[in-house]
Each structure stands twice: as structure tokens, then as C-alpha cells.
Amino acid sequence: MSNNSNSINVPEAKQAMNQFKMECANEVGVNLKEGYNGDLTSRQAGSVGGQMVKKMIEAYERSM
């Protein structure tokens, strides 16, 4: 098993997570492309990750 903390624990969720990431990137105005996105600035990458976390917390709070 990989020690990579970025790995998807449920392989079937990979496509859904990629779609979620693309949606969040679109919401914050970051142009992601399929595959390699190493040319993004730290600010751009962070804004996508932050938006993902924000939406996951909102979804969790709605389910409470």
C-alpha cells in the first residue's frame, strides 16, 4: 500500500472526486485541465483545495 496521503481510499470514487475538483476549480476561476496541472501557482492550487474543503464541510453540516 502507498504512503501517499493524497491517494483515494475508495477507487470507485476517483472519477467523482476528479469531477468535484473540476467543479470547484471552475467556481473559483481556475482553469484546470485533465492530467498534469503542475503549472498552477500555489495560490491557484490552494484556492481549489480550499473550495473543496468548504463544500465538503457545508455538505456535512447539512447532513447533521
ROSE-4610 file (N, C-alpha, C; in Angstrom, 1 decimal, always signed):
// ROSE-4610
residu = [M/M/M/S/S/S/N/N/N/N/N/N/S/S/S/N/N/N/S/S/S/I/I/I/N/N/N/V/V/V/P/P/P/E/E/E/A/A/A/K/K/K/Q/Q/Q/A/A/A/M/M/M/N/N/N/Q/Q/Q/F/F/F/K/K/K/M/M/M/E/E/E/C/C/C/A/A/A/N/N/N/E/E/E/V/V/V/G/G/G/V/V/V/N/N/N/L/L/L/K/K/K/E/E/E/G/G/G/Y/Y/Y/N/N/N/G/G/G/D/D/D/L/L/L/T/T/T/S/S/S/R/R/R/Q/Q/Q/A/A/A/G/G/G/S/S/S/V/V/V/G/G/G/G/G/G/Q/Q/Q/M/M/M/V/V/V/K/K/K/K/K/K/M/M/M/I/I/I/E/E/E/A/A/A/Y/Y/Y/E/E/E/R/R/R/S/S/S/M/M/M]
num = [1/1/1/2/2/2/3/3/3/4/4/4/5/5/5/6/6/6/7/7/7/8/8/8/9/9/9/10/10/10/11/11/11/12/12/12/13/13/13/14/14/14/15/15/15/16/16/16/17/17/17/18/18/18/19/19/19/20/20/20/21/21/21/22/22/22/23/23/23/24/24/24/25/25/25/26/26/26/27/27/27/28/28/28/29/29/29/30/30/30/31/31/31/32/32/32/33/33/33/34/34/34/35/35/35/36/36/36/37/37/37/38/38/38/39/39/39/40/40/40/41/41/41/42/42/42/43/43/43/44/44/44/45/45/45/46/46/46/47/47/47/48/48/48/49/49/49/50/50/50/51/51/51/52/52/52/53/53/53/54/54/54/55/55/55/56/56/56/57/57/57/58/58/58/59/59/59/60/60/60/61/61/61/62/62/62/63/63/63/64/64/64]
x = [+0.8/+0.0/+0.9/+0.4/+1.2/+1.1/+2.1/+2.1/+1.7/+1.3/+0.8/-0.5/-0.5/-1.7/-2.8/-2.4/-3.3/-4.1/-3.8/-4.4/-5.9/-6.7/-8.1/-8.3/-9.0/-9.2/-10.2/-11.2/-12.2/-12.0/-11.4/-11.1/-12.2/-13.5/-14.6/-15.0/-14.4/-14.7/-13.8/-12.8/-11.8/-12.4/-13.3/-14.0/-14.8/-15.5/-16.4/-15.5/-14.4/-13.5/-12.9/-12.5/-12.0/-13.0/-14.3/-15.4/-15.6/-15.6/-15.8/-14.6/-13.4/-12.3/-12.4/-12.9/-13.1/-14.2/-15.3/-16.3/-15.9/-15.1/-14.6/-13.6/-12.8/-11.8/-12.6/-13.6/-14.4/-15.1/-15.6/-16.2/-15.3/-14.0/-13.0/-12.2/-12.6/-12.0/-10.6/-10.3/-9.0/-9.3/-8.5/-8.7/-7.8/-8.5/-7.8/-8.0/-7.0/-7.1/-6.9/-7.4/-7.2/-5.7/-5.3/-4.0/-3.1/-1.9/-1.0/-1.4/-1.3/-1.6/-0.5/+0.7/+1.8/+2.2/+1.6/+1.9/+1.0/+0.1/-0.7/+0.2/-0.2/+0.5/+0.0/+0.8/+0.3/-1.0/-1.2/-2.4/-3.6/-3.4/-4.5/-4.8/-3.8/-4.0/-4.7/-4.2/-4.8/-6.2/-6.6/-8.0/-8.9/-8.4/-9.2/-9.4/-8.3/-8.4/-9.3/-9.1/-9.9/-11.4/-11.7/-13.1/-13.7/-12.9/-13.3/-13.6/-12.7/-13.0/-14.2/-14.4/-15.5/-16.8/-16.9/-18.1/-18.3/-17.2/-17.4/-17.9/-17.4/-17.9/-19.4/-19.7/-21.2/-22.0/-21.6/-22.4/-22.6/-21.5/-21.6/-22.5/-22.4/-23.3/-24.8/-25.0/-26.4/-26.9/-26.0/-26.5/-26.6/-26.3/-26.4/-27.8]
y = [-1.2/+0.0/+1.2/+2.3/+3.5/+4.3/+5.1/+6.0/+7.4/+7.6/+8.9/+9.3/+10.4/+10.8/+11.3/+11.5/+12.0/+10.9/+9.7/+8.6/+8.5/+8.0/+7.8/+6.5/+6.5/+5.3/+4.3/+4.9/+4.1/+4.3/+3.3/+3.5/+3.9/+3.5/+3.8/+5.3/+6.0/+7.4/+8.3/+7.8/+8.6/+9.5/+9.0/+9.9/+10.9/+10.6/+11.6/+12.7/+12.3/+13.3/+14.2/+13.7/+14.5/+15.5/+15.0/+15.9/+17.0/+16.6/+17.6/+18.6/+18.2/+19.1/+20.1/+19.6/+20.4/+21.5/+21.1/+22.0/+23.1/+22.7/+23.7/+24.6/+24.1/+25.0/+26.0/+25.5/+26.4/+27.5/+27.2/+28.1/+29.2/+28.9/+29.9/+30.5/+30.2/+30.8/+30.2/+29.0/+28.4/+27.4/+27.5/+26.7/+25.4/+24.3/+23.0/+22.3/+21.5/+20.6/+19.1/+18.2/+16.8/+16.5/+15.7/+15.3/+16.3/+16.6/+17.4/+18.8/+19.4/+20.8/+21.4/+21.0/+21.5/+22.9/+23.5/+24.9/+25.9/+25.4/+26.3/+26.9/+28.1/+28.8/+28.2/+28.4/+27.9/+28.5/+29.7/+30.4/+29.7/+29.4/+28.8/+27.4/+26.6/+25.3/+25.3/+26.2/+26.4/+26.8/+27.7/+28.1/+27.0/+26.1/+24.9/+24.0/+23.7/+22.8/+23.4/+24.7/+25.4/+25.4/+25.5/+25.5/+24.1/+23.0/+21.7/+21.4/+21.8/+21.6/+22.4/+23.6/+24.4/+23.7/+23.2/+22.5/+21.2/+20.5/+19.2/+19.5/+20.6/+20.9/+21.4/+22.1/+22.5/+21.3/+20.4/+19.1/+18.4/+18.3/+17.6/+18.3/+19.6/+20.3/+20.2/+20.1/+19.9/+18.6/+17.6/+16.2/+16.0/+16.9/+16.8/+16.9]
z = [+0.0/+0.0/+0.0/-0.7/-0.8/+0.5/+0.8/+1.9/+1.5/+0.2/-0.3/+0.3/+1.1/+1.7/+0.8/-0.5/-1.5/-2.2/-1.8/-2.6/-2.2/-3.2/-3.0/-2.3/-1.1/-0.4/-1.0/-1.7/-2.4/-3.9/-4.6/-6.0/-6.9/-6.6/-7.3/-7.3/-6.3/-6.1/-6.9/-7.5/-8.2/-9.3/-10.1/-11.1/-10.5/-9.4/-8.8/-8.1/-7.6/-6.9/-8.0/-9.1/-10.2/-10.7/-10.9/-11.3/-10.3/-9.0/-7.9/-7.9/-8.1/-8.2/-9.4/-10.5/-11.7/-11.4/-10.8/-10.5/-9.5/-8.5/-7.5/-8.2/-9.1/-9.8/-10.6/-11.3/-12.1/-11.3/-10.1/-9.2/-8.7/-8.6/-8.1/-9.3/-10.5/-11.7/-12.0/-11.7/-12.0/-13.1/-14.2/-15.4/-15.2/-14.7/-14.6/-15.9/-16.2/-17.4/-16.9/-17.7/-17.4/-17.3/-16.3/-16.2/-15.4/-15.9/-15.2/-15.1/-13.8/-13.6/-12.8/-13.0/-12.2/-12.5/-13.5/-13.9/-13.1/-12.2/-11.4/-10.3/-10.0/-8.8/-7.6/-6.5/-5.2/-4.8/-5.1/-4.8/-5.5/-6.8/-7.6/-7.0/-6.8/-6.3/-4.9/-4.0/-2.7/-2.7/-3.7/-3.8/-4.2/-5.0/-5.4/-4.2/-3.6/-2.4/-1.3/-1.1/-0.1/-0.4/-1.7/-2.1/-1.9/-2.2/-2.0/-0.5/+0.4/+1.8/+2.3/+1.8/+2.2/+1.8/+0.6/+0.1/+0.8/+1.2/+2.0/+3.4/+4.0/+5.3/+5.2/+4.2/+4.1/+3.9/+3.1/+2.9/+4.2/+4.9/+6.2/+7.2/+7.3/+8.2/+7.8/+6.5/+6.0/+6.4/+6.5/+6.8/+8.3/+9.1/+10.6/+11.1]
